[in-house]
Amino acid sequence: MKRKFGDRANWRRVTQRQFKSKYVDSESFKGYVTSYTIHALKDPLWKTYGGHTFRVADKGYVWLQYYPKGAHYVVTAMFDEQGSIVEWYIDVCKTQGVTDQGVPWFDDLYLDIVVLKNGEVFLLDEDELDEALAKGLITVRDYDMATETANQILQAIREQKFPYFAMSLEHYRSGYVQTDSKPPGGKHGKV
């Protein structure tokens, strides 16, 4: 299992970035929302899903990331330099937390869901989850939680009840993540 950090400080592809993090406690969302803006990079990042190949990271791209409190997933909305959505990437995770510096993180549980702007949905890395269980890298409980979480997300998407699509579009348009803020009491740690 790999720990991933919202500021992507070790991502060598990107040479200039801006990272902002905001704790939100509202009726529609509770947790961290981050913004990762790419100002310069060595090479664009291209991905292919279902026969579609497109850039997910390039100069001027902005990634909004949602760390819902108590959830076993993290949602990344990727916007191009024109402000158009490229894709939503949903990482299934075992747990989430925040560093002492206020940077959200999550422990990746292999399964991912990609939703393209045309509505196509892809469940990825089931083989990696199976392999992690076979090698003893995760427990049966972790495996079951990852599978159940992915199924719940896919069902919410099918029923058009997954709130992060509309939320991220609105947040991007309104420049939602403008300043850093800490949760009530300034406490950090597992969410």
C-alpha positions in Angstrom: 0.0 0.0 0.0 1.4 3.4 -1.0 0.8 6.7 0.9 0.0 9.5 -1.5 0.2 13.2 -0.6 -2.0 16.0 -1.9 0.9 18.4 -2.6 2.7 15.7 -4.8 6.1 17.2 -3.5 8.0 14.2 -4.9 6.4 14.3 -8.4 9.5 15.0 -10.5 7.6 15.5 -13.7 6.3 18.9 -12.4 8.9 21.5 -11.9 6.7 24.4 -10.8 3.5 24.0 -8.9 1.1 25.8 -6.5 -0.6 23.8 -3.8 -3.5 25.1 -1.6 -5.5 23.3 1.0 -8.7 24.2 2.7 -10.7 22.5 5.4 -14.4 22.6 4.7 -17.3 22.0 7.1 -20.5 22.5 5.3 -23.8 20.7 4.7 -22.6 19.4 1.3 -19.1 18.5 2.2 -16.9 17.9 5.3 -13.1 17.4 4.8 -10.2 18.8 2.9 -10.3 20.3 -0.6 -7.0 21.0 -2.3 -5.9 22.7 -5.4 -2.8 21.7 -7.3 -1.9 24.0 -10.2 0.9 23.0 -12.7 3.0 26.0 -13.8 5.8 24.1 -15.5 6.7 20.4 -16.1 9.2 18.3 -18.0 6.6 16.4 -20.1 2.8 16.3 -20.3 1.2 13.2 -18.8 -1.0 11.3 -21.3 -3.5 8.5 -20.4 -5.6 6.1 -22.4 -9.0 4.8 -21.3 -11.4 2.9 -23.6 -9.6 4.0 -26.8 -9.5 7.7 -25.8 -6.0 9.2 -25.3 -5.7 12.6 -23.7 -3.5 14.7 -21.4 -4.3 14.7 -17.7 -1.3 16.9 -16.7 0.2 19.8 -18.5 1.1 23.5 -18.0 -1.9 25.4 -16.7 -3.8 22.3 -15.5 -5.5 22.4 -12.2 -6.4 19.4 -10.1 -9.0 19.8 -7.4 -8.9 17.0 -4.9 -11.6 16.1 -2.3 -10.8 14.2 0.9 -14.2 13.5 2.4 -14.0 13.0 6.2 -14.5 9.3 7.1 -14.7 8.1 3.5 -12.6 5.4 1.9 -12.0 7.3 -1.3 -10.5 10.5 -2.6 -11.8 12.3 -5.7 -9.6 14.3 -8.1 -11.1 16.6 -10.7 -8.6 17.4 -13.5 -9.1 20.6 -15.4 -7.1 21.6 -18.5 -5.5 25.0 -19.2 -8.9 26.3 -20.7 -10.8 25.3 -17.5 -12.5 22.3 -19.1 -12.9 19.1 -17.1 -10.6 16.3 -18.4 -11.6 13.6 -16.1 -12.5 12.6 -12.5 -10.2 10.1 -10.9 -11.4 8.3 -7.7 -8.8 6.5 -5.6 -10.2 3.9 -3.2 -8.2 4.2 0.1 -7.8 2.5 3.4 -7.5 5.7 5.4 -6.8 9.4 5.1 -5.0 11.9 7.2 -3.2 15.2 7.3 0.5 15.9 8.0 1.6 18.4 10.7 2.1 20.9 7.8 -1.6 20.6 6.8 -1.1 18.4 3.7 -3.8 15.8 3.2 -2.7 12.2 2.4 -4.3 8.8 1.8 -3.2 5.2 1.8 -4.0 3.9 -1.6 -6.0 0.6 -1.8 -5.2 -0.1 -5.5 -8.7 0.2 -7.0 -9.5 3.3 -9.0 -12.4 4.6 -10.9 -12.1 7.0 -13.8 -15.0 9.0 -15.2 -14.5 10.9 -18.4 -16.2 14.1 -19.3 -18.4 12.2 -21.8 -19.7 10.0 -18.9 -17.8 6.8 -19.6 -16.8 5.0 -16.4 -13.8 2.7 -15.9 -12.9 0.6 -12.9 -9.1 0.1 -12.9 -6.5 -2.1 -11.2 -8.7 -5.0 -10.0 -5.7 -7.2 -10.8 -3.4 -5.1 -8.6 -5.9 -5.5 -5.7 -6.0 -9.3 -6.3 -2.2 -9.4 -6.4 -1.8 -7.4 -3.2 -4.1 -9.8 -1.4 -2.3 -12.9 -2.8 1.1 -11.4 -1.7 -0.2 -10.6 1.8 0.2 -6.8 1.3 -3.4 -6.3 2.4 -5.9 -8.2 4.5 -9.1 -9.9 3.4 -10.8 -7.1 5.3 -8.9 -4.4 3.3 -9.8 -6.3 0.1 -13.5 -6.5 0.9 -13.6 -2.8 2.0 -12.0 -1.7 -1.3 -14.4 -3.8 -3.4 -17.4 -2.6 -1.4 -16.4 1.0 -1.6 -15.8 0.8 -5.4 -19.2 -0.8 -5.8 -21.0 1.9 -3.7 -19.3 4.6 -5.8 -20.2 3.0 -9.1 -23.8 2.6 -7.9 -23.9 6.3 -6.9 -22.5 7.3 -10.3 -25.1 5.1 -12.1 -27.9 6.6 -10.1 -26.5 10.2 -10.6 -26.1 10.6 -6.9 -22.3 11.1 -6.8 -22.0 14.8 -5.8 -18.4 15.5 -6.7 -19.0 16.0 -10.5 -21.2 19.1 -10.1 -19.4 20.2 -6.9 -16.0 20.3 -8.6 -17.2 22.1 -11.6 -18.8 24.8 -9.4 -15.7 25.0 -7.2 -13.4 25.4 -10.1 -15.6 28.2 -11.6 -15.8 30.0 -8.3 -12.1 29.7 -7.4 -13.1 27.8 -4.3 -9.7 26.9 -2.9 -8.2 30.4 -2.3 -6.7 30.3 1.1 -5.3 27.7 3.4 -7.3 27.0 6.5 -7.1 24.4 9.3 -10.0 22.4 10.8 -11.6 23.7 14.0 -9.1 23.6 16.8 -6.2 23.4 14.4 -5.9 19.6 14.8 -4.4 17.4 12.1 -4.1 13.7 11.8 -6.4 10.9 10.5 -9.6 12.0 9.0 
